[in-house]
Amino acid sequence: MKILIVDDERRIIEVLEAYLEREGYEIHSADNGIDALKKTKTIIPDLIILDLMLPDISGEEVCRLVRKESDVPILMLTAKSSEDDRINGIVMGADDYLTKPFSPREVVVRVQAILRRVKKADKVDRIEFNRGKLVIDLMKKEVTINGQYITLTPIEYRLLTNMAQNPGRVYSRMDLLEKIQDEGIYYEGYERSVDTHVKNLRKKIETDSRQPEFIMTVFGMGYKFGGVLDAANTPV
């Protein structure tokens, strides 16, 4: 699998390259945002490790531009360590967020967890709800409402698919954080970012986001998926 490391510190690239190549990954690198965007299109990486402090355009802008065209997993690396910075990174589409200084071994674990989660999500092919109103094609990673394709961010997609595969189950915010970030790797203080993702997801899939039929609020507890699984579906 191909990993693109984007960082203007050559030493960091060299260290991460050594650790990740040892695990069998094919490593490519870029030391600025413009080069990173070009390589994202030519290399088509399976994952991007992205530093936010770049010399030309910010890592945030790189993430935003990548997200317009791709759902490739992104692990952000940054010296910014405030809670708001971390939440903003997740909200804008990052799959995980790691502050400097960091352990190269932890980066490897995060990368493996992200890629394992992505692979796991591909096992089920297609599920439909409410007589075909909502269709999730997990092979193509496409979602349609009333036959119309809708664009979701990677986090919105994971939030929806994890809940949809367990209709009626009540998820706390921390439960959902475990699902939309890494398996077993999460942080206190991120809970309120889930509400932002749910709000944005509802705007895209609900007829009336104030009276949702799919992403339901369970007051005092969290959220649950309220869609009714169609009988002819592939088993979940």
C-alpha positions as protocol buffer text, in pm:
chain_id: "A"
residue {
  index: 1
  type: MET
  ca { x: 0 y: 0 z: 0 }
}
residue {
  index: 2
  type: LYS
  ca { x: 119 y: 351 z: -84 }
}
residue {
  index: 3
  type: ILE
  ca { x: 161 y: 623 z: 177 }
}
residue {
  index: 4
  type: LEU
  ca { x: 232 y: 989 z: 98 }
}
residue {
  index: 5
  type: ILE
  ca { x: 418 y: 1179 z: 373 }
}
residue {
  index: 6
  type: VAL
  ca { x: 382 y: 1558 z: 350 }
}
residue {
  index: 7
  type: ASP
  ca { x: 618 y: 1751 z: 576 }
}
residue {
  index: 8
  type: ASP
  ca { x: 878 y: 2025 z: 524 }
}
residue {
  index: 9
  type: GLU
  ca { x: 1113 y: 1870 z: 781 }
}
residue {
  index: 10
  type: ARG
  ca { x: 1333 y: 1623 z: 597 }
}
residue {
  index: 11
  type: ARG
  ca { x: 1431 y: 1446 z: 920 }
}
residue {
  index: 12
  type: ILE
  ca { x: 1069 y: 1364 z: 1000 }
}
residue {
  index: 13
  type: ILE
  ca { x: 1014 y: 1225 z: 652 }
}
residue {
  index: 14
  type: GLU
  ca { x: 1326 y: 1009 z: 678 }
}
residue {
  index: 15
  type: VAL
  ca { x: 1232 y: 869 z: 1020 }
}
residue {
  index: 16
  type: LEU
  ca { x: 873 y: 789 z: 923 }
}
residue {
  index: 17
  type: GLU
  ca { x: 987 y: 645 z: 593 }
}
residue {
  index: 18
  type: ALA
  ca { x: 1223 y: 406 z: 772 }
}
residue {
  index: 19
  type: TYR
  ca { x: 958 y: 287 z: 1017 }
}
residue {
  index: 20
  type: LEU
  ca { x: 681 y: 250 z: 759 }
}
residue {
  index: 21
  type: GLU
  ca { x: 895 y: 79 z: 496 }
}
residue {
  index: 22
  type: ARG
  ca { x: 989 y: -174 z: 765 }
}
residue {
  index: 23
  type: GLU
  ca { x: 617 y: -261 z: 780 }
}
residue {
  index: 24
  type: GLY
  ca { x: 602 y: -313 z: 404 }
}
residue {
  index: 25
  type: TYR
  ca { x: 451 y: 17 z: 288 }
}
residue {
  index: 26
  type: GLU
  ca { x: 557 y: 198 z: -29 }
}
residue {
  index: 27
  type: ILE
  ca { x: 652 y: 551 z: 76 }
}
residue {
  index: 28
  type: HIS
  ca { x: 637 y: 874 z: -125 }
}
residue {
  index: 29
  type: SER
  ca { x: 700 y: 1224 z: 10 }
}
residue {
  index: 30
  type: ALA
  ca { x: 645 y: 1593 z: -53 }
}
residue {
  index: 31
  type: ASP
  ca { x: 786 y: 1893 z: 135 }
}
residue {
  index: 32
  type: ASN
  ca { x: 521 y: 2147 z: 32 }
}
residue {
  index: 33
  type: GLY
  ca { x: 150 y: 2166 z: -33 }
}
residue {
  index: 34
  type: ILE
  ca { x: 157 y: 2216 z: -409 }
}
residue {
  index: 35
  type: ASP
  ca { x: 375 y: 1909 z: -462 }
}
residue {
  index: 36
  type: ALA
  ca { x: 152 y: 1712 z: -225 }
}
residue {
  index: 37
  type: LEU
  ca { x: -159 y: 1793 z: -428 }
}
residue {
  index: 38
  type: LYS
  ca { x: 14 y: 1689 z: -750 }
}
residue {
  index: 39
  type: LYS
  ca { x: 134 y: 1360 z: -603 }
}
residue {
  index: 40
  type: THR
  ca { x: -208 y: 1285 z: -458 }
}
residue {
  index: 41
  type: LYS
  ca { x: -336 y: 1273 z: -816 }
}
residue {
  index: 42
  type: THR
  ca { x: -41 y: 1093 z: -976 }
}
residue {
  index: 43
  type: ILE
  ca { x: 50 y: 842 z: -705 }
}
residue {
  index: 44
  type: ILE
  ca { x: -306 y: 789 z: -575 }
}
residue {
  index: 45
  type: PRO
  ca { x: -193 y: 699 z: -222 }
}
residue {
  index: 46
  type: ASP
  ca { x: -384 y: 471 z: 12 }
}
residue {
  index: 47
  type: LEU
  ca { x: -316 y: 711 z: 300 }
}
residue {
  index: 48
  type: ILE
  ca { x: -169 y: 1059 z: 350 }
}
residue {
  index: 49
  type: ILE
  ca { x: 34 y: 1171 z: 653 }
}
residue {
  index: 50
  type: LEU
  ca { x: -6 y: 1549 z: 644 }
}
residue {
  index: 51
  type: ASP
  ca { x: 179 y: 1816 z: 840 }
}
residue {
  index: 52
  type: LEU
  ca { x: -26 y: 2135 z: 884 }
}
residue {
  index: 53
  type: MET
  ca { x: 269 y: 2377 z: 891 }
}
residue {
  index: 54
  type: LEU
  ca { x: 385 y: 2385 z: 529 }
}
residue {
  index: 55
  type: PRO
  ca { x: 592 y: 2660 z: 357 }
}
residue {
  index: 56
  type: ASP
  ca { x: 351 y: 2746 z: 74 }
}
residue {
  index: 57
  type: ILE
  ca { x: -11 y: 2662 z: 150 }
}
residue {
  index: 58
  type: SER
  ca { x: -139 y: 2534 z: 481 }
}
residue {
  index: 59
  type: GLY
  ca { x: -202 y: 2171 z: 555 }
}
residue {
  index: 60
  type: GLU
  ca { x: -563 y: 2265 z: 628 }
}
residue {
  index: 61
  type: GLU
  ca { x: -597 y: 2394 z: 272 }
}
residue {
  index: 62
  type: VAL
  ca { x: -431 y: 2082 z: 133 }
}
residue {
  index: 63
  type: CYS
  ca { x: -680 y: 1870 z: 329 }
}
residue {
  index: 64
  type: ARG
  ca { x: -973 y: 2076 z: 202 }
}
residue {
  index: 65
  type: LEU
  ca { x: -862 y: 2046 z: -162 }
}
residue {
  index: 66
  type: VAL
  ca { x: -795 y: 1674 z: -133 }
}
residue {
  index: 67
  type: ARG
  ca { x: -1137 y: 1618 z: 24 }
}
residue {
  index: 68
  type: LYS
  ca { x: -1307 y: 1781 z: -276 }
}
residue {
  index: 69
  type: GLU
  ca { x: -1187 y: 1493 z: -495 }
}
residue {
  index: 70
  type: SER
  ca { x: -1091 y: 1201 z: -274 }
}
residue {
  index: 71
  type: ASP
  ca { x: -1179 y: 1014 z: 46 }
}
residue {
  index: 72
  type: VAL
  ca { x: -821 y: 892 z: 95 }
}
residue {
  index: 73
  type: PRO
  ca { x: -753 y: 860 z: 471 }
}
residue {
  index: 74
  type: ILE
  ca { x: -555 y: 1151 z: 618 }
}
residue {
  index: 75
  type: LEU
  ca { x: -348 y: 1145 z: 937 }
}
residue {
  index: 76
  type: MET
  ca { x: -260 y: 1501 z: 1041 }
}
residue {
  index: 77
  type: LEU
  ca { x: 69 y: 1585 z: 1211 }
}
residue {
  index: 78
  type: THR
  ca { x: 106 y: 1924 z: 1375 }
}
residue {
  index: 79
  type: ALA
  ca { x: 258 y: 2128 z: 1654 }
}
residue {
  index: 80
  type: LYS
  ca { x: -88 y: 2275 z: 1722 }
}
residue {
  index: 81
  type: SER
  ca { x: -213 y: 2100 z: 2032 }
}
residue {
  index: 82
  type: SER
  ca { x: -519 y: 2292 z: 2154 }
}
residue {
  index: 83
  type: GLU
  ca { x: -854 y: 2116 z: 2173 }
}
residue {
  index: 84
  type: ASP
  ca { x: -1004 y: 2352 z: 1912 }
}
residue {
  index: 85
  type: ASP
  ca { x: -719 y: 2279 z: 1670 }
}
residue {
  index: 86
  type: ARG
  ca { x: -770 y: 1906 z: 1709 }
}
residue {
  index: 87
  type: ILE
  ca { x: -1145 y: 1933 z: 1664 }
}
residue {
  index: 88
  type: ASN
  ca { x: -1105 y: 2156 z: 1358 }
}
residue {
  index: 89
  type: GLY
  ca { x: -871 y: 1900 z: 1204 }
}
residue {
  index: 90
  type: ILE
  ca { x: -1125 y: 1622 z: 1247 }
}
residue {
  index: 91
  type: VAL
  ca { x: -1416 y: 1837 z: 1130 }
}
residue {
  index: 92
  type: MET
  ca { x: -1238 y: 1939 z: 810 }
}
residue {
  index: 93
  type: GLY
  ca { x: -1195 y: 1575 z: 712 }
}
residue {
  index: 94
  type: ALA
  ca { x: -889 y: 1430 z: 884 }
}
residue {
  index: 95
  type: ASP
  ca { x: -917 y: 1068 z: 994 }
}
residue {
  index: 96
  type: ASP
  ca { x: -682 y: 1112 z: 1289 }
}
residue {
  index: 97
  type: TYR
  ca { x: -471 y: 1387 z: 1447 }
}
residue {
  index: 98
  type: LEU
  ca { x: -131 y: 1353 z: 1613 }
}
residue {
  index: 99
  type: THR
  ca { x: 65 y: 1635 z: 1776 }
}
residue {
  index: 100
  type: LYS
  ca { x: 440 y: 1687 z: 1764 }
}
residue {
  index: 101
  type: PRO
  ca { x: 663 y: 1560 z: 1911 }
}
residue {
  index: 102
  type: PHE
  ca { x: 536 y: 1209 z: 1846 }
}
residue {
  index: 103
  type: SER
  ca { x: 661 y: 854 z: 1856 }
}
residue {
  index: 104
  type: PRO
  ca { x: 726 y: 702 z: 1510 }
}
residue {
  index: 105
  type: ARG
  ca { x: 595 y: 373 z: 1645 }
}
residue {
  index: 106
  type: GLU
  ca { x: 266 y: 542 z: 1736 }
}
residue {
  index: 107
  type: VAL
  ca { x: 240 y: 678 z: 1383 }
}
residue {
  index: 108
  type: VAL
  ca { x: 278 y: 322 z: 1253 }
}
residue {
  index: 109
  type: VAL
  ca { x: 2 y: 200 z: 1487 }
}
residue {
  index: 110
  type: ARG
  ca { x: -229 y: 483 z: 1379 }
}
residue {
  index: 111
  type: VAL
  ca { x: -163 y: 410 z: 1011 }
}
residue {
  index: 112
  type: GLN
  ca { x: -231 y: 39 z: 1058 }
}
residue {
  index: 113
  type: ALA
  ca { x: -554 y: 109 z: 1248 }
}
residue {
  index: 114
  type: ILE
  ca { x: -683 y: 350 z: 984 }
}
residue {
  index: 115
  type: LEU
  ca { x: -609 y: 111 z: 697 }
}
residue {
  index: 116
  type: ARG
  ca { x: -755 y: -183 z: 890 }
}
residue {
  index: 117
  type: ARG
  ca { x: -1076 y: 9 z: 946 }
}
residue {
  index: 118
  type: VAL
  ca { x: -1101 y: 107 z: 579 }
}
residue {
  index: 119
  type: LYS
  ca { x: -1051 y: -255 z: 472 }
}
residue {
  index: 120
  type: LYS
  ca { x: -1312 y: -376 z: 719 }
}
residue {
  index: 121
  type: ALA
  ca { x: -1568 y: -129 z: 585 }
}
residue {
  index: 122
  type: ASP
  ca { x: -1537 y: -280 z: 238 }
}
residue {
  index: 123
  type: LYS
  ca { x: -1662 y: -629 z: 333 }
}
residue {
  index: 124
  type: VAL
  ca { x: -2038 y: -563 z: 307 }
}
residue {
  index: 125
  type: ASP
  ca { x: -2159 y: -468 z: -39 }
}
residue {
  index: 126
  type: ARG
  ca { x: -2499 y: -292 z: -25 }
}
residue {
  index: 127
  type: ILE
  ca { x: -2770 y: -205 z: 227 }
}
residue {
  index: 128
  type: GLU
  ca { x: -3105 y: -32 z: 170 }
}
residue {
  index: 129
  type: PHE
  ca { x: -3352 y: 131 z: 405 }
}
residue {
  index: 130
  type: ASN
  ca { x: -3710 y: 261 z: 404 }
}
residue {
  index: 131
  type: ARG
  ca { x: -3809 y: 91 z: 76 }
}
residue {
  index: 132
  type: GLY
  ca { x: -3499 y: 202 z: -106 }
}
residue {
  index: 133
  type: LYS
  ca { x: -3509 y: 565 z: 3 }
}
residue {
  index: 134
  type: LEU
  ca { x: -3159 y: 541 z: 149 }
}
residue {
  index: 135
  type: VAL
  ca { x: -2909 y: 313 z: -26 }
}
residue {
  index: 136
  type: ILE
  ca { x: -2552 y: 261 z: 91 }
}
residue {
  index: 137
  type: ASP
  ca { x: -2320 y: 85 z: -155 }
}
residue {
  index: 138
  type: LEU
  ca { x: -2024 y: -16 z: 58 }
}
residue {
  index: 139
  type: MET
  ca { x: -1828 y: -155 z: -236 }
}
residue {
  index: 140
  type: LYS
  ca { x: -1839 y: 174 z: -426 }
}
residue {
  index: 141
  type: LYS
  ca { x: -1864 y: 386 z: -109 }
}
residue {
  index: 142
  type: GLU
  ca { x: -2165 y: 566 z: -252 }
}
residue {
  index: 143
  type: VAL
  ca { x: -2481 y: 686 z: -81 }
}
residue {
  index: 144
  type: THR
  ca { x: -2807 y: 776 z: -255 }
}
residue {
  index: 145
  type: ILE
  ca { x: -3128 y: 935 z: -129 }
}
residue {
  index: 146
  type: ASN
  ca { x: -3434 y: 872 z: -347 }
}
residue {
  index: 147
  type: GLY
  ca { x: -3200 y: 764 z: -625 }
}
residue {
  index: 148
  type: GLN
  ca { x: -2989 y: 1080 z: -607 }
}
residue {
  index: 149
  type: TYR
  ca { x: -2619 y: 1049 z: -526 }
}
residue {
  index: 150
  type: ILE
  ca { x: -2505 y: 1262 z: -231 }
}
residue {
  index: 151
  type: THR
  ca { x: -2150 y: 1361 z: -141 }
}
residue {
  index: 152
  type: LEU
  ca { x: -2037 y: 1284 z: 213 }
}
residue {
  index: 153
  type: THR
  ca { x: -1707 y: 1357 z: 382 }
}
residue {
  index: 154
  type: PRO
  ca { x: -1514 y: 1045 z: 490 }
}
residue {
  index: 155
  type: ILE
  ca { x: -1614 y: 1100 z: 852 }
}
residue {
  index: 156
  type: GLU
  ca { x: -1981 y: 1151 z: 762 }
}
residue {
  index: 157
  type: TYR
  ca { x: -1967 y: 832 z: 555 }
}
residue {
  index: 158
  type: ARG
  ca { x: -1817 y: 629 z: 840 }
}
residue {
  index: 159
  type: LEU
  ca { x: -2063 y: 776 z: 1087 }
}
residue {
  index: 160
  type: LEU
  ca { x: -2355 y: 677 z: 866 }
}
residue {
  index: 161
  type: THR
  ca { x: -2232 y: 329 z: 772 }
}
residue {
  index: 162
  type: ASN
  ca { x: -2138 y: 228 z: 1125 }
}
residue {
  index: 163
  type: MET
  ca { x: -2479 y: 329 z: 1260 }
}
residue {
  index: 164
  type: ALA
  ca { x: -2670 y: 189 z: 962 }
}
residue {
  index: 165
  type: GLN
  ca { x: -2519 y: -156 z: 1010 }
}
residue {
  index: 166
  type: ASN
  ca { x: -2665 y: -166 z: 1362 }
}
residue {
  index: 167
  type: PRO
  ca { x: -3017 y: -14 z: 1334 }
}
residue {
  index: 168
  type: GLY
  ca { x: -3173 y: 71 z: 1669 }
}
residue {
  index: 169
  type: ARG
  ca { x: -2849 y: 49 z: 1865 }
}
residue {
  index: 170
  type: VAL
  ca { x: -2789 y: 356 z: 2082 }
}
residue {
  index: 171
  type: TYR
  ca { x: -2442 y: 505 z: 2043 }
}
residue {
  index: 172
  type: SER
  ca { x: -2291 y: 747 z: 2290 }
}
residue {
  index: 173
  type: ARG
  ca { x: -2076 y: 1024 z: 2147 }
}
residue {
  index: 174
  type: MET
  ca { x: -1766 y: 840 z: 2264 }
}
residue {
  index: 175
  type: ASP
  ca { x: -1889 y: 521 z: 2093 }
}
residue {
  index: 176
  type: LEU
  ca { x: -1916 y: 713 z: 1767 }
}
residue {
  index: 177
  type: LEU
  ca { x: -1574 y: 870 z: 1812 }
}
residue {
  index: 178
  type: GLU
  ca { x: -1425 y: 524 z: 1831 }
}
residue {
  index: 179
  type: LYS
  ca { x: -1598 y: 438 z: 1504 }
}
residue {
  index: 180
  type: ILE
  ca { x: -1517 y: 752 z: 1305 }
}
residue {
  index: 181
  type: GLN
  ca { x: -1157 y: 778 z: 1422 }
}
residue {
  index: 182
  type: ASP
  ca { x: -936 y: 478 z: 1486 }
}
residue {
  index: 183
  type: GLU
  ca { x: -1026 y: 146 z: 1639 }
}
residue {
  index: 184
  type: GLY
  ca { x: -957 y: 194 z: 2009 }
}
residue {
  index: 185
  type: ILE
  ca { x: -765 y: 522 z: 1966 }
}
residue {
  index: 186
  type: TYR
  ca { x: -953 y: 833 z: 2074 }
}
residue {
  index: 187
  type: TYR
  ca { x: -925 y: 1135 z: 2299 }
}
residue {
  index: 188
  type: GLU
  ca { x: -1133 y: 1306 z: 2563 }
}
residue {
  index: 189
  type: GLY
  ca { x: -1267 y: 1641 z: 2451 }
}
residue {
  index: 190
  type: TYR
  ca { x: -1371 y: 1539 z: 2101 }
}
residue {
  index: 191
  type: GLU
  ca { x: -1729 y: 1453 z: 2196 }
}
residue {
  index: 192
  type: ARG
  ca { x: -1881 y: 1780 z: 2082 }
}
residue {
  index: 193
  type: SER
  ca { x: -1736 y: 1736 z: 1733 }
}
residue {
  index: 194
  type: VAL
  ca { x: -1974 y: 1441 z: 1686 }
}
residue {
  index: 195
  type: ASP
  ca { x: -2269 y: 1678 z: 1710 }
}
residue {
  index: 196
  type: THR
  ca { x: -2125 y: 1885 z: 1425 }
}
residue {
  index: 197
  type: HIS
  ca { x: -2087 y: 1577 z: 1204 }
}
residue {
  index: 198
  type: VAL
  ca { x: -2439 y: 1460 z: 1286 }
}
residue {
  index: 199
  type: LYS
  ca { x: -2582 y: 1804 z: 1204 }
}
residue {
  index: 200
  type: ASN
  ca { x: -2402 y: 1811 z: 867 }
}
residue {
  index: 201
  type: LEU
  ca { x: -2502 y: 1453 z: 787 }
}
residue {
  index: 202
  type: ARG
  ca { x: -2867 y: 1521 z: 862 }
}
residue {
  index: 203
  type: LYS
  ca { x: -2870 y: 1814 z: 622 }
}
residue {
  index: 204
  type: LYS
  ca { x: -2764 y: 1577 z: 345 }
}
residue {
  index: 205
  type: ILE
  ca { x: -2977 y: 1268 z: 407 }
}
residue {
  index: 206
  type: GLU
  ca { x: -3289 y: 1386 z: 592 }
}
residue {
  index: 207
  type: THR
  ca { x: -3599 y: 1532 z: 427 }
}
residue {
  index: 208
  type: ASP
  ca { x: -3640 y: 1748 z: 737 }
}
residue {
  index: 209
  type: SER
  ca { x: -3332 y: 1762 z: 959 }
}
residue {
  index: 210
  type: ARG
  ca { x: -3551 y: 1886 z: 1247 }
}
residue {
  index: 211
  type: GLN
  ca { x: -3756 y: 1567 z: 1229 }
}
residue {
  index: 212
  type: PRO
  ca { x: -3501 y: 1305 z: 1123 }
}
residue {
  index: 213
  type: GLU
  ca { x: -3598 y: 953 z: 1020 }
}
residue {
  index: 214
  type: PHE
  ca { x: -3247 y: 809 z: 996 }
}
residue {
  index: 215
  type: ILE
  ca { x: -3013 y: 970 z: 1251 }
}
residue {
  index: 216
  type: MET
  ca { x: -3221 y: 992 z: 1568 }
}
residue {
  index: 217
  type: THR
  ca { x: -3128 y: 1172 z: 1890 }
}
residue {
  index: 218
  type: VAL
  ca { x: -3166 y: 970 z: 2210 }
}
residue {
  index: 219
  type: PHE
  ca { x: -3176 y: 1243 z: 2471 }
}
residue {
  index: 220
  type: GLY
  ca { x: -2923 y: 1208 z: 2749 }
}
residue {
  index: 221
  type: MET
  ca { x: -2757 y: 914 z: 2575 }
}
residue {
  index: 222
  type: GLY
  ca { x: -2650 y: 988 z: 2218 }
}
residue {
  index: 223
  type: TYR
  ca { x: -2776 y: 878 z: 1876 }
}
residue {
  index: 224
  type: LYS
  ca { x: -2926 y: 577 z: 1699 }
}
residue {
  index: 225
  type: PHE
  ca { x: -3008 y: 483 z: 1340 }
}
residue {
  index: 226
  type: GLY
  ca { x: -3383 y: 480 z: 1285 }
}
residue {
  index: 227
  type: GLY
  ca { x: -3403 y: 353 z: 928 }
}
residue {
  index: 228
  type: VAL
  ca { x: -3587 y: 26 z: 856 }
}
residue {
  index: 229
  type: LEU
  ca { x: -3373 y: -230 z: 678 }
}
residue {
  index: 230
  type: ASP
  ca { x: -3535 y: -353 z: 357 }
}
residue {
  index: 231
  type: ALA
  ca { x: -3610 y: -728 z: 357 }
}
residue {
  index: 232
  type: ALA
  ca { x: -3425 y: -801 z: 32 }
}
residue {
  index: 233
  type: ASN
  ca { x: -3095 y: -659 z: 157 }
}
residue {
  index: 234
  type: THR
  ca { x: -2765 y: -839 z: 167 }
}
residue {
  index: 235
  type: PRO
  ca { x: -2732 y: -955 z: 531 }
}
residue {
  index: 236
  type: VAL
  ca { x: -2545 y: -706 z: 749 }
}
